[in-house]
């Protein structure tokens, strides 16, 4: 769910973004790629930083720790009213608050973009995550360029199954352009998708999945369950990124789609060259 980060966030790599979901580091890589594609050339050490950021998506040691509500409320710029409103909608749908989590690995690499995620669960063991990241520091330049929004507001619904697969539903379409492993069945909606509609879509897909013989939910009941589930998902994503490299062909196509200055093949070639130098 989106209370995971797919890797640590190097400073300049953030200059490029995906929040969400699931995950944030992926969104950052995505926006960085979009800016370079828009310019039609590498600005400074851009490609090398993208390669480094993508490499960090392989990281499995994200150091999740529990936090208190007042720590989330105290974060500069966080729209706590938005978070509370989304939580109220989830509670009305049967969820209860489990607690808050922070990735120390992410915070160390990008302290000005520190994020704490609110985690909820419902009786069947499905979990949900809410967070709002206020764009600060050098990333403000990309807000002014309209490459990223001023706030990265995310809701993600997640169900893990006992066969090692996951079902995800979030509001990160057009933001998270990175592929997920085939064992993570992810569907992304527009950022303004209402929580109720996210849940309807998730539950319809969940019912289809549970109709398959021999499949059951691996429930999240406690924060320890949630951290364990997240670590298993992070391991799957890490394995996948190690297999496919900095950028897949389909990811490259998505990143350059809005622009004509650079082809997906050219982007792939430059990323491979940058990765080889690392």
MARDOSE-109592 format. One record per residue: residue number from 1; x, y, z of N, C-alpha, C, O, CB in turn. Coordinates in steps of 0.05 Angstrom, whole numbers, plus 5000, padded with zeros to 4 digits. Glycine has a CB too. Layout:
BEGIN
  resi   n.X   n.Y   n.Z  ca.X  ca.Y  ca.Z   c.X   c.Y   c.Z   o.X   o.Y   o.Z  cb.X  cb.Y  cb.Z
   NUM     X     Y     Z     X     Y     Z     X     Y     Z     X     Y     Z     X     Y     Z
...
***
This chain:
BEGIN
  resi   n.X   n.Y   n.Z  ca.X  ca.Y  ca.Z   c.X   c.Y   c.Z   o.X   o.Y   o.Z  cb.X  cb.Y  cb.Z
     1  5017  4977  5000  5000  5000  5000  5018  5024  5000  5042  5022  4999  4981  5000  5024
     2  5006  5048  5001  5023  5071  4999  5035  5079  5025  5043  5102  5029  5008  5093  4988
     3  5037  5060  5043  5053  5067  5066  5079  5052  5063  5092  5044  5083  5040  5059  5093
     4  5088  5048  5038  5114  5038  5033  5127  5057  5013  5114  5071  4999  5113  5009  5021
     5  5154  5057  5014  5168  5072  4994  5186  5052  4980  5198  5034  4993  5185  5096  5006
     6  5189  5054  4954  5203  5034  4939  5233  5038  4940  5247  5024  4925  5193  5034  4911
     7  5243  5055  4956  5272  5058  4957  5278  5085  4970  5260  5101  4973  5285  5055  4930
     8  5303  5089  4977  5312  5115  4988  5311  5135  4966  5311  5129  4942  5340  5113  5000
     9  5310  5161  4973  5306  5182  4953  5331  5200  4952  5334  5217  4969  5281  5199  4960
    10  5348  5196  4932  5371  5214  4929  5361  5242  4922  5341  5245  4909  5391  5203  4908
    11  5376  5263  4930  5365  5290  4927  5358  5297  4899  5335  5305  4894  5385  5309  4938
    12  5377  5295  4880  5370  5304  4853  5351  5285  4839  5336  5293  4822  5395  5307  4837
    13  5351  5260  4848  5332  5241  4836  5304  5250  4841  5286  5244  4825  5337  5213  4846
    14  5300  5264  4863  5273  5273  4869  5264  5294  4850  5240  5299  4846  5272  5284  4897
    15  5284  5306  4836  5277  5326  4817  5263  5314  4793  5260  5328  4773  5301  5341  4808
    16  5257  5292  4795  5243  5282  4772  5217  5270  4777  5221  5251  4763  5260  5263  4758
    17  5184  5264  4790  5167  5247  4809  5143  5230  4801  5132  5234  4780  5158  5263  4827
    18  5130  5201  4828  5105  5185  4830  5091  5179  4854  5084  5155  4857  5110  5163  4820
    19  5086  5192  4868  5076  5181  4893  5055  5161  4889  5038  5161  4871  5066  5203  4910
    20  5057  5147  4902  5039  5131  4902  5040  5109  4898  5048  5106  4875  5025  5136  4893
    21  5037  5087  4910  5035  5078  4912  5043  5067  4905  5059  5064  4887  5026  5079  4914
    22  5036  5058  4917  5049  5050  4923  5061  5056  4920  5082  5047  4928  5051  5040  4923
    23  5096  5069  4881  5103  5085  4903  5114  5111  4898  5116  5120  4875  5120  5070  4918
    24  5122  5124  4919  5131  5152  4918  5158  5154  4903  5160  5171  4885  5135  5163  4946
    25  5177  5138  4909  5203  5140  4896  5199  5135  4866  5213  5148  4850  5222  5119  4907
    26  5181  5118  4858  5176  5113  4830  5165  5138  4817  5172  5144  4794  5156  5089  4827
    27  5147  5152  4830  5136  5176  4819  5157  5197  4814  5156  5212  4794  5113  5187  4837
    28  5176  5198  4832  5197  5218  4830  5214  5211  4805  5221  5229  4790  5214  5218  4855
    29  5221  5186  4802  5236  5178  4778  5220  5185  4753  5231  5195  4733  5242  5148  4779
    30  5194  5181  4754  5177  5186  4731  5177  5215  4723  5180  5221  4699  5149  5176  4736
    31  5174  5233  4742  5173  5261  4735  5200  5271  4726  5202  5288  4708  5164  5277  4759
    32  5221  5261  4738  5248  5268  4729  5252  5261  4699  5263  5277  4684  5270  5255  4746
    33  5243  5237  4692  5245  5228  4665  5228  5246  4646  5237  5253  4624  5235  5199  4662
    34  5205  5254  4656  5188  5271  4639  5201  5298  4634  5199  5309  4612  5160  5275  4653
    35  5214  5309  4654  5227  5335  4650  5250  5333  4630  5253  5351  4613  5237  5346  4677
    36  5265  5312  4632  5287  5309  4613  5277  5304  4585  5287  5314  4566  5305  5285  4622
    37  5255  5288  4583  5243  5283  4557  5233  5309  4545  5235  5313  4521  5221  5262  4559
    38  5221  5325  4562  5210  5351  4552  5232  5369  4542  5229  5383  4522  5195  5365  4574
    39  5255  5368  4555  5278  5385  4547  5292  5374  4522  5304  5388  4507  5298  5388  4569
    40  5289  5347  4518  5301  5335  4495  5331  5329  4498  5344  5321  4480  5297  5352  4471
    41  5341  5334  4523  5369  5328  4528  5374  5325  4557  5357  5332  4574  5388  5351  4516
    42  5397  5314  4564  5403  5310  4592  5412  5336  4604  5431  5348  4594  5425  5288  4595
    43  5400  5344  4626  5408  5369  4639  5426  5361  4663  5417  5349  4682  5383  5385  4649
    44  5451  5368  4661  5470  5361  4682  5474  5332  4684  5481  5319  4664  5460  5372  4708
    45  5470  5321  4708  5475  5292  4713  5448  5277  4713  5445  5257  4728  5490  5288  4739
    46  5429  5287  4698  5401  5276  4700  5399  5247  4696  5387  5233  4713  5385  5290  4680
    47  5410  5236  4673  5406  5208  4668  5420  5191  4689  5409  5170  4697  5417  5201  4640
    48  5443  5199  4697  5457  5184  4718  5441  5183  4744  5441  5163  4758  5485  5196  4723
    49  5429  5205  4750  5413  5206  4775  5388  5189  4772  5379  5176  4791  5405  5235  4781
    50  5376  5188  4748  5353  5170  4744  5361  5141  4748  5348  5126  4761  5341  5175  4716
    51  5384  5134  4736  5394  5107  4739  5399  5100  4768  5393  5078  4777  5420  5104  4722
    52  5410  5119  4783  5415  5115  4811  5388  5112  4826  5386  5094  4843  5431  5138  4823
    53  5369  5129  4820  5343  5127  4834  5330  5101  4828  5318  5089  4846  5325  5151  4825
    54  5331  5092  4803  5319  5067  4795  5332  5044  4810  5319  5025  4819  5320  5062  4765
    55  5359  5046  4813  5374  5026  4828  5364  5024  4856  5363  5003  4868  5404  5032  4827
    56  5357  5047  4868  5347  5048  4895  5320  5035  4898  5312  5027  4920  5346  5076  4905
    57  5305  5031  4876  5280  5017  4877  5284  4988  4885  5265  4974  4892  5265  5019  4851
    58  5310  4978  4882  5316  4951  4889  5319  4947  4920  5321  4925  4929  5341  4942  4875
    59  5320  4969  4934  5325  4968  4963  5303  4954  4978  5280  4961  4975  5329  4996  4973
    60  5310  4935  4995  5291  4921  5012  5292  4930  5041  5274  4924  5056  5295  4891  5010
    61  5312  4945  5048  5316  4953  5076  5306  4982  5079  5321  5001  5078  5346  4951  5084
    62  5280  4985  5084  5268  5011  5085  5263  5021  5114  5254  5044  5118  5242  5011  5070
    63  5269  5004  5133  5268  5012  5161  5243  5026  5170  5242  5049  5176  5291  5031  5167
    64  5221  5010  5170  5195  5021  5178  5193  5023  5208  5199  5004  5222  5173  5004  5167
    65  5184  5046  5217  5180  5050  5246  5152  5062  5251  5142  5076  5234  5202  5068  5258
    66  5141  5057  5274  5115  5068  5281  5118  5097  5291  5138  5104  5304  5101  5051  5303
    67  5098  5113  5284  5098  5141  5293  5071  5147  5306  5052  5131  5304  5103  5160  5269
    68  5069  5170  5319  5045  5179  5332  5030  5199  5315  5042  5211  5297  5051  5191  5360
    69  5004  5202  5320  4988  5221  5304  4999  5249  5305  5000  5263  5285  4959  5220  5313
    70  5008  5257  5329  5017  5285  5331  5042  5290  5315  5047  5313  5307  5023  5292  5361
    71  5058  5269  5309  5081  5273  5292  5073  5278  5263  5085  5293  5249  5099  5249  5294
    72  5051  5264  5254  5041  5269  5227  5029  5297  5225  5034  5312  5206  5020  5248  5220
    73  5014  5305  5246  5001  5331  5246  5022  5354  5245  5018  5375  5233  4983  5335  5270
    74  5045  5349  5258  5066  5369  5259  5083  5372  5234  5099  5391  5232  5084  5363  5283
    75  5080  5354  5215  5096  5356  5191  5089  5382  5176  5066  5388  5172  5091  5332  5173
    76  5109  5397  5167  5104  5422  5153  5088  5418  5127  5095  5402  5110  5131  5436  5146
    77  5067  5433  5125  5051  5433  5100  5032  5411  5096  5017  5411  5076  5070  5433  5078
    78  5031  5391  5114  5013  5369  5110  4984  5378  5112  4977  5392  5131  5019  5346  5130
    79  4967  5370  5093  4939  5377  5094  4924  5357  5111  4912  5338  5101  4927  5378  5065
    80  4925  5361  5137  4914  5342  5156  4884  5340  5153  4872  5319  5159  4922  5349  5185
    81  4871  5362  5145  4842  5361  5141  4835  5342  5118  4815  5327  5120  4831  5389  5135
    82  4851  5342  5097  4846  5324  5075  4850  5295  5085  4834  5278  5078  4865  5330  5051
    83  4871  5290  5100  4876  5263  5110  4854  5254  5128  4845  5231  5126  4903  5262  5125
    84  4844  5272  5146  4823  5264  5164  4797  5259  5149  4782  5241  5156  4818  5287  5184
    85  4791  5274  5128  4767  5270  5112  4768  5244  5098  4747  5230  5097  4763  5293  5092
    86  4791  5236  5087  4793  5210  5073  4791  5187  5094  4780  5166  5088  4820  5208  5058
    87  4802  5192  5117  4799  5171  5138  4770  5168  5146  4761  5145  5150  4816  5179  5163
    88  4755  5190  5149  4727  5188  5156  4711  5171  5136  4694  5156  5143  4715  5216  5159
    89  4718  5175  5110  4705  5159  5089  4711  5130  5091  4694  5113  5087  4713  5170  5062
    90  4736  5124  5098  4744  5096  5101  4731  5083  5126  4723  5060  5126  4775  5093  5103
    91  4730  5099  5148  4717  5089  5172  4688  5083  5167  4677  5063  5177  4721  5109  5195
    92  4675  5101  5153  4647  5096  5146  4643  5070  5130  4622  5058  5131  4636  5120  5130
    93  4664  5063  5115  4662  5038  5099  4672  5014  5114  4674  4992  5103  4679  5042  5074
    94  4677  5017  5140  4684  4994  5156  4713  4991  5165  4720  4971  5177  4677  4970  5142
    95  4730  5010  5158  4758  5010  5167  4761  5022  5195  4744  5036  5204  4776  5025  5146
    96  4783  5015  5207  4791  5027  5233  4821  5035  5231  4836  5022  5217  4786  5008  5257
    97  4828  5056  5245  4856  5065  5245  4873  5045  5260  4867  5036  5282  4859  5092  5257
    98  4896  5038  5247  4916  5020  5259  4939  5036  5271  4949  5028  5292  4926  5000  5238
    99  4947  5057  5257  4969  5073  5267  4982  5088  5245  4970  5094  5224  4989  5055  5281
   100  5008  5096  5250  5023  5112  5231  5050  5100  5227  5062  5088  5246  5025  5141  5240
   101  5061  5102  5203  5088  5091  5197  5105  5112  5182  5095  5129  5168  5085  5066  5180
   102  5131  5109  5185  5150  5125  5171  5173  5107  5162  5182  5090  5177  5160  5149  5188
   103  5184  5112  5138  5208  5099  5128  5232  5116  5135  5235  5138  5124  5206  5093  5098
   104  5249  5106  5153  5273  5122  5160  5292  5124  5137  5305  5145  5134  5287  5108  5184
   105  5293  5104  5120  5311  5105  5097  5303  5128  5079  5320  5142  5069  5310  5078  5081
   106  5277  5131  5074  5268  5153  5057  5273  5180  5070  5282  5199  5057  5238  5150  5051
   107  5267  5182  5096  5271  5208  5110  5300  5216  5110  5306  5240  5107  5260  5206  5138
   108  5318  5197  5114  5347  5204  5114  5355  5216  5088  5371  5236  5087  5363  5179  5120
   109  5345  5205  5066  5354  5214  5039  5340  5240  5031  5352  5256  5016  5348  5193  5019
   110  5316  5245  5041  5302  5269  5033  5287  5281  5056  5262  5280  5057  5282  5263  5010
   111  5301  5292  5076  5288  5301  5101  5267  5323  5097  5248  5324  5112  5309  5311  5120
   112  5271  5340  5077  5251  5361  5073  5225  5351  5062  5205  5365  5062  5262  5382  5054
   113  5225  5326  5052  5201  5314  5041  5191  5291  5059  5178  5272  5050  5206  5302  5012
   114  5197  5293  5084  5189  5273  5104  5159  5268  5103  5143  5286  5101  5198  5281  5132
   115  5152  5242  5104  5124  5234  5102  5118  5213  5123  5134  5194  5127  5117  5225  5074
   116  5095  5216  5135  5084  5195  5154  5058  5186  5142  5041  5202  5135  5081  5207  5183
   117  5054  5160  5142  5031  5148  5129  5011  5138  5150  5019  5124  5169  5039  5125  5111
   118  4986  5145  5147  4965  5135  5164  4954  5108  5153  4946  5107  5130  4942  5156  5167
   119  4953  5088  5170  4946  5061  5161  4920  5053  5175  4916  5056  5199  4968  5041  5168
   120  4902  5041  5159  4876  5031  5169  4872  5003  5159  4884  4994  5140  4853  5049  5159
   121  4855  4988  5173  4848  4961  5165  4818  4956  5169  4805  4972  5183  4864  4940  5182
   122  4808  4935  5156  4780  4928  5160  4779  4899  5167  4799  4885  5165  4763  4934  5134
   123  4756  4889  5176  4754  4862  5187  4764  4839  5169  4774  4819  5179  4726  4856  5194
   124  4763  4842  5143  4772  4820  5126  4802  4819  5122  4813  4802  5109  4759  4822  5098
   125  4816  4839  5134  4845  4839  5132  4856  4857  5111  4881  4858  5107  4855  4812  5128
   126  4839  4870  5096  4847  4890  5075  4857  4915  5090  4845  4923  5109  4825  4896  5055
   127  4878  4927  5079  4889  4951  5092  4886  4975  5073  4881  4972  5049  4918  4948  5100
   128  4889  4999  5084  4887  5024  5069  4908  5043  5079  4915  5042  5103  4859  5036  5069
   129  4918  5060  5062  4938  5080  5070  4931  5107  5060  4920  5110  5038  4966  5071  5060
   130  4937  5127  5076  4931  5155  5069  4956  5171  5075  4968  5169  5096  4907  5167  5084
   131  4965  5188  5056  4985  5207  5062  4985  5230  5044  4975  5229  5021  5013  5194  5062
   132  4996  5252  5053  4998  5277  5038  5027  5287  5041  5036  5292  5063  4977  5298  5047
   133  5040  5290  5018  5067  5301  5019  5067  5329  5007  5059  5333  4984  5087  5283  5003
   134  5075  5349  5022  5077  5376  5013  5104  5379  4999  5125  5373  5011  5074  5397  5036
   135  5104  5388  4974  5129  5390  4959  5145  5414  4970  5135  5437  4970  5123  5393  4929
   136  5169  5409  4978  5186  5430  4990  5214  5429  4979  5221  5411  4964  5187  5427  5021
   137  5230  5449  4986  5258  5449  4978  5261  5453  4948  5246  5467  4935  5272  5423  4987
   138  5282  5440  4937  5288  5442  4908  5265  5433  4891  5262  5441  4868  5313  5427  4902
   139  5248  5415  4901  5226  5405  4885  5206  5426  4879  5190  5423  4860  5213  5382  4900
   140  5206  5449  4893  5188  5470  4888  5192  5481  4859  5173  5491  4847  5191  5493  4908
   141  5216  5479  4849  5221  5488  4821  5202  5473  4802  5192  5485  4783  5250  5483  4814
   142  5198  5447  4807  5182  5431  4789  5152  5436  4792  5136  5431  4775  5188  5402  4792
   143  5145  5446  4816  5117  5455  4820  5112  5479  4802  5091  5482  4789  5111  5461  4850
   144  5131  5498  4802  5129  5522  4786  5128  5516  4756  5115  5530  4741  5152  5542  4792
   145  5142  5494  4749  5142  5485  4721  5118  5468  4714  5114  5460  4691  5167  5470  4715
   146  5101  5464  4734  5077  5447  4731  5083  5419  4723  5067  5405  4710  5059  5460  4710
   147  5106  5410  4732  5114  5382  4727  5103  5364  4748  5098  5340  4744  5145  5379  4725
   148  5098  5375  4772  5087  5359  4794  5067  5377  4809  5069  5401  4808  5109  5349  4813
   149  5048  5365  4823  5029  5380  4839  5042  5391  4865  5063  5381  4873  5004  5364  4846
   150  5030  5411  4877  5040  5422  4901  5038  5403  4925  5055  5403  4943  5025  5448  4908
   151  5017  5386  4924  5013  5365  4944  5011  5339  4930  4999  5337  4909  4988  5371  4961
   152  5023  5318  4942  5020  5291  4932  5001  5277  4951  5010  5267  4972  5048  5276  4929
   153  4975  5276  4944  4955  5265  4962  4948  5237  4953  4940  5233  4930  4930  5283  4963
   154  4951  5217  4970  4948  5189  4962  4930  5173  4980  4932  5175  5004  4975  5176  4960
   155  4913  5157  4967  4898  5136  4981  4902  5110  4966  4900  5109  4942  4867  5144  4982
   156  4909  5089  4981  4913  5063  4968  4900  5041  4985  4903  5041  5010  4943  5057  4964
   157  4887  5023  4972  4874  5000  4984  4891  4975  4976  4898  4973  4953  4844  4997  4976
   158  4896  4958  4996  4914  4935  4990  4904  4910  5004  4896  4911  5027  4942  4942  4999
   159  4904  4888  4989  4898  4862  5000  4920  4843  4992  4928  4841  4969  4870  4851  4990
   160  4931  4828  5012  4951  4808  5007  4938  4780  5008  4920  4776  5024  4975  4810  5027
   161  4947  4762  4991  4936  4735  4990  4957  4715  5000  4981  4720  4999  4926  4728  4962
   162  4947  4692  5008  4965  4672  5019  4982  4657  4998  4999  4641  5005  4949  4651  5035
   163  4978  4664  4973  4995  4652  4952  5017  4671  4944  5032  4666  4925  4978  4646  4927
   164  5020  4693  4960  5042  4711  4955  5036  4734  4936  5054  4749  4929  5065  4696  4945
   165  5011  4736  4927  5004  4758  4909  4990  4780  4924  4982  4777  4947  4986  4747  4886
   166  4987  4803  4910  4974  4827  4922  4954  4839  4903  4957  4837  4879  4996  4848  4930
   167  4934  4852  4914  4914  4867  4899  4915  4896  4909  4912  4901  4933  4885  4855  4902
   168  4921  4915  4891  4923  4943  4899  4904  4960  4882  4900  4955  4858  4952  4953  4895
   169  4893  4980  4895  4876  5000  4882  4884  5027  4893  4882  5031  4917  4846  4994  4885
   170  4891  5046  4875  4899  5073  4885  4890  5095  4867  4878  5090  4846  4929  5073  4889
   171  4897  5119  4874  4890  5143  4858  4915  5156  4846  4918  5180  4846  4875  5164  4876
   172  4932  5139  4835  4958  5148  4825  4961  5147  4795  4984  5148  4785  4980  5132  4838
   173  4940  5144  4780  4942  5144  4751  4954  5170  4741  4949  5191  4752  4914  5139  4737
   174  4970  5169  4720  4984  5192  4709  5006  5203  4727  5018  5223  4721  4964  5213  4702
   175  5010  5190  4750  5030  5199  4769  5051  5177  4772  5075  5182  4768  5018  5206  4796
   176  5042  5153  4778  5061  5130  4780  5061  5116  4753  5042  5101  4747  5053  5111  4804
   177  5082  5120  4738  5083  5108  4711  5101  5083  4710  5106  5072  4689  5094  5128  4691
   178  5111  5075  4733  5128  5051  4735  5112  5026  4736  5090  5025  4747  5147  5053  4760
   179  5122  5005  4723  5108  4979  4723  5109  4965  4750  5128  4970  4765  5119  4961  4701
   180  5090  4949  4755  5090  4932  4779  5095  4903  4771  5089  4896  4748  5063  4934  4795
   181  5107  4886  4788  5110  4858  4782  5083  4845  4776  5062  4855  4785  5124  4843  4805
   182  5083  4824  4761  5059  4810  4753  5044  4799  4777  5019  4795  4776  5064  4788  4734
   183  5057  4794  4799  5044  4783  4823  5031  4805  4839  5017  4799  4859  5065  4769  4840
   184  5035  4830  4832  5021  4853  4844  5000  4863  4825  5007  4876  4805  5041  4875  4853
   185  4975  4857  4830  4953  4864  4812  4944  4892  4819  4927  4896  4837  4930  4844  4813
   186  4954  4912  4805  4950  4940  4812  4932  4954  4792  4935  4950  4768  4976  4955  4814
   187  4913  4969  4802  4896  4986  4785  4897  5015  4796  4892  5019  4819  4866  4976  4784
   188  4903  5033  4778  4907  5061  4786  4886  5079  4773  4880  5077  4749  4935  5071  4778
   189  4874  5096  4790  4853  5114  4781  4863  5143  4782  4884  5148  4794  4828  5111  4799
   190  4848  5161  4771  4856  5190  4772  4858  5200  4801  4846  5188  4819  4836  5207  4757
   191  4874  5220  4805  4879  5230  4832  4854  5240  4846  4853  5241  4871  4899  5252  4831
   192  4833  5248  4831  4809  5259  4843  4787  5237  4846  4764  5244  4852  4798  5282  4826
   193  4794  5212  4843  4775  5190  4846  4765  5189  4875  4782  5187  4893  4787  5163  4838
   194  4739  5189  4880  4729  5188  4908  4736  5161  4921  4738  5141  4908  4699  5191  4908
   195  4740  5162  4947  4748  5138  4962  4727  5116  4958  4734  5093  4955  4751  5145  4992
   196  4701  5124  4959  4680  5103  4955  4683  5088  4929  4678  5064  4928  4653  5117  4957
   197  4690  5102  4908  4693  5089  4882  4718  5072  4881  4718  5051  4868  4693  5110  4860
   198  4739  5080  4895  4763  5063  4896  4756  5037  4910  4765  5016  4902  4785  5078  4912
   199  4740  5039  4931  4732  5015  4946  4714  4996  4930  4718  4972  4931  4718  5023  4972
   200  4695  5008  4915  4678  4991  4898  4695  4976  4878  4691  4952  4875  4657  5009  4884
   201  4713  4990  4865  4730  4976  4845  4747  4955  4858  4749  4932  4848  4747  4997  4831
   202  4759  4961  4881  4776  4942  4895  4760  4917  4903  4770  4894  4899  4789  4954  4920
   203  4737  4921  4914  4721  4898  4924  4710  4881  4901  4707  4857  4905  4698  4908  4941
   204  4704  4893  4879  4696  4877  4856  4718  4859  4846  4714  4835  4841  4686  4895  4832
   205  4742  4870  4845  4765  4854  4837  4773  4833  4858  4782  4811  4852  4789  4872  4831
   206  4769  4841  4884  4775  4823  4906  4756  4799  4905  4765  4776  4909  4772  4837  4932
   207  4731  4803  4899  4711  4781  4898  4719  4762  4875  4717  4738  4879  4683  4792  4893
   208  4727  4773  4853  4736  4756  4830  4760  4739  4838  4762  4715  4832  4743  4773  4806
   209  4779  4751  4853  4803  4737  4861  4796  4715  4881  4807  4693  4879  4823  4756  4874
   210  4778  4720  4899  4772  4700  4920  4755  4677  4908  4753  4656  4921  4757  4713  4943
   211  4743  4681  4885  4728  4660  4872  4746  4638  4860  4737  4617  4853  4710  4671  4850
   212  4772  4645  4859  4791  4625  4848  4797  4605  4870  4802  4613  4893  4816  4639  4838
   213  4797  4580  4863  4801  4559  4883  4828  4561  4897  4849  4566  4885  4799  4531  4869
   214  4828  4557  4923  4852  4556  4939  4865  4582  4946  4888  4583  4955  4872  4540  4924
   215  4850  4605  4942  4861  4631  4948  4847  4643  4972  4822  4643  4973  4859  4650  4923
   216  4862  4653  4991  4851  4666  5015  4867  4691  5021  4890  4694  5014  4850  4646  5039
   217  4854  4709  5036  4867  4734  5044  4887  4728  5066  4881  4712  5085  4847  4755  5054
   218  4911  4739  5064  4930  4739  5087  4925  4765  5102  4935  4786  5093  4960  4736  5076
   219  4911  4764  5124  4900  4789  5135  4921  4806  5150  4940  4796  5162  4878  4782  5154
   220  4916  4832  5150  4930  4851  5166  4912  4858  5189  4891  4870  5185  4939  4877  5150
   221  4920  4851  5213  4905  4858  5238  4919  4877  5256  4907  4893  5270  4898  4832  5253
   222  4946  4875  5256  4962  4891  5274  4983  4906  5258  4987  4901  5234  4976  4874  5296
   223  4996  4926  5270  5017  4940  5256  5040  4921  5249  5053  4925  5228  5028  4963  5274
   224  5045  4902  5265  5066  4882  5259  5059  4867  5233  5076  4862  5216  5071  4863  5282
   225  5033  4860  5231  5024  4847  5206  5028  4865  5182  5037  4856  5161  4994  4839  5209
   226  5021  4890  5186  5024  4910  5164  5052  4913  5155  5058  4914  5131  5012  4936  5173
   227  5071  4916  5174  5099  4919  5166  5109  4894  5152  5124  4896  5133  5116  4925  5192
   228  5100  4871  5162  5109  4846  5149  5098  4844  5121  5113  4836  5103  5099  4822  5165
   229  5073  4852  5117  5062  4851  5090  5077  4871  5072  5082  4864  5048  5032  4859  5091
   230  5083  4894  5082  5097  4913  5066  5125  4904  5058  5134  4908  5036  5099  4940  5081
   231  5138  4891  5077  5165  4880  5071  5164  4859  5050  5182  4857  5033  5178  4869  5097
   232  5143  4843  5050  5141  4822  5029  5136  4835  5002  5146  4826  4982  5118  4803  5036
   233  5119  4856  5002  5114  4870  4976  5140  4884  4967  5146  4883  4943  5091  4890  4979
   234  5154  4897  4985  5179  4910  4977  5199  4890  4965  5213  4897  4946  5191  4924  5001
   235  5199  4866  4976  5217  4846  4966  5210  4838  4937  5227  4834  4921  5217  4821  4984
   236  5184  4836  4932  5175  4829  4905  5182  4851  4885  5191  4846  4863  5144  4825  4904
   237  5179  4876  4893  5185  4898  4876  5215  4901  4872  5224  4908  4850  5174  4924  4887
   238  5230  4895  4893  5259  4896  4891  5269  4875  4871  5286  4881  4853  5272  4891  4918
   239  5259  4851  4873  5266  4829  4855  5259  4836  4826  5275  4832  4808  5252  4803  4863
   240  5236  4848  4822  5227  4855  4795  5245  4877  4783  5253  4874  4760  5198  4866  4796
   241  5252  4897  4799  5269  4919  4788  5297  4909  4782  5310  4918  4763  5270  4942  4808
   242  5307  4890  4798  5333  4878  4792  5332  4863  4765  5352  4862  4751  5342  4860  4815
   243  5309  4851  4760  5307  4835  4735  5304  4853  4710  5316  4847  4690  5283  4817  4737
   244  5289  4875  4712  5283  4891  4688  5301  4914  4684  5302  4925  4662  5254  4901  4690
   245  5316  4922  4705  5335  4944  4702  5321  4971  4707  5299  4972  4717  5346  4944  4674
   246  5336  4993  4701  5326  5020  4708  5299  5027  4696  5283  5041  4709  5346  5040  4698
   247  5293  5017  4672  5268  5025  4659  5260  5004  4638  5277  4996  4622  5271  5053  4646
   248  5235  4995  4639  5226  4976  4619  5218  4991  4594  5216  5016  4594  5202  4960  4630
   249  5214  4977  4572  5206  4989  4547  5179  5004  4550  5176  5026  4540  5204  4968  4525
   250  5160  4991  4563  5134  5004  4566  5135  5029  4584  5121  5049  4579  5113  4984  4578
   251  5152  5028  4605  5156  5052  4621  5168  5075  4605  5159  5097  4607  5174  5046  4645
   252  5188  5069  4589  5200  5089  4572  5180  5102  4554  5180  5126  4550  5223  5077  4556
   253  5162  5085  4542  5142  5096  4524  5124  5115  4539  5116  5136  4528  5125  5073  4512
   254  5116  5108  4563  5098  5126  4579  5112  5153  4585  5100  5174  4583  5090  5112  4605
   255  5137  5151  4592  5151  5176  4600  5155  5195  4577  5153  5220  4581  5178  5169  4611
   256  5160  5185  4553  5165  5203  4530  5139  5210  4514  5140  5226  4496  5185  5191  4512
   257  5117  5197  4521  5092  5200  4506  5084  5230  4502  5077  5237  4479  5070  5186  4520
   258  5086  5247  4523  5077  5275  4518  5096  5291  4501  5090  5314  4493  5074  5288  4545
   259  5120  5280  4495  5140  5296  4482  5149  5283  4456  5147  5259  4453  5164  5301  4500
   260  5160  5299  4438  5169  5288  4412  5200  5290  4409  5210  5281  4389  5156  5302  4390
   261  5213  5302  4428  5242  5307  4425  5259  5283  4428  5282  5283  4420  5250  5329  4444
   262  5249  5263  4441  5265  5239  4447  5248  5214  4446  5226  5214  4456  5278  5242  4475
   263  5259  5193  4433  5244  5168  4431  5249  5151  4455  5268  5156  4470  5252  5153  4405
   264  5232  5132  4460  5235  5113  4482  5262  5098  4479  5275  5093  4499  5212  5093  4484
   265  5269  5091  4454  5294  5077  4450  5318  5094  4458  5337  5084  4470  5297  5069  4421
   266  5318  5120  4452  5340  5138  4459  5341  5140  4489  5363  5141  4501  5336  5165  4446
   267  5318  5142  4502  5318  5145  4531  5329  5120  4544  5346  5122  4563  5289  5149  4541
   268  5321  5096  4535  5332  5071  4545  5362  5069  4542  5377  5061  4560  5319  5047  4531
   269  5372  5077  4519  5401  5076  4513  5416  5093  4532  5437  5085  4543  5407  5084  4485
   270  5407  5118  4537  5421  5136  4555  5420  5126  4584  5439  5129  4599  5408  5164  4553
   271  5397  5114  4592  5395  5103  4619  5414  5080  4623  5427  5077  4644  5367  5095  4625
   272  5415  5062  4602  5434  5040  4604  5463  5049  4607  5478  5038  4622  5431  5021  4580
   273  5470  5069  4591  5497  5080  4592  5503  5092  4619  5525  5088  4630  5501  5101  4570
   274  5483  5106  4630  5487  5118  4657  5489  5097  4678  5506  5099  4696  5463  5136  4663
   275  5473  5075  4676  5474  5054  4696  5501  5039  4695  5511  5031  4715  5451  5034  4691
   276  5512  5036  4671  5538  5022  4668  5561  5037  4681  5580  5025  4689  5544  5018  4638
   277  5558  5064  4684  5579  5080  4696  5577  5079  4726  5596  5087  4740  5577  5108  4686
   278  5555  5069  4737  5551  5069  4766  5567  5046  4779  5566  5043  4803  5521  5067  4773
***
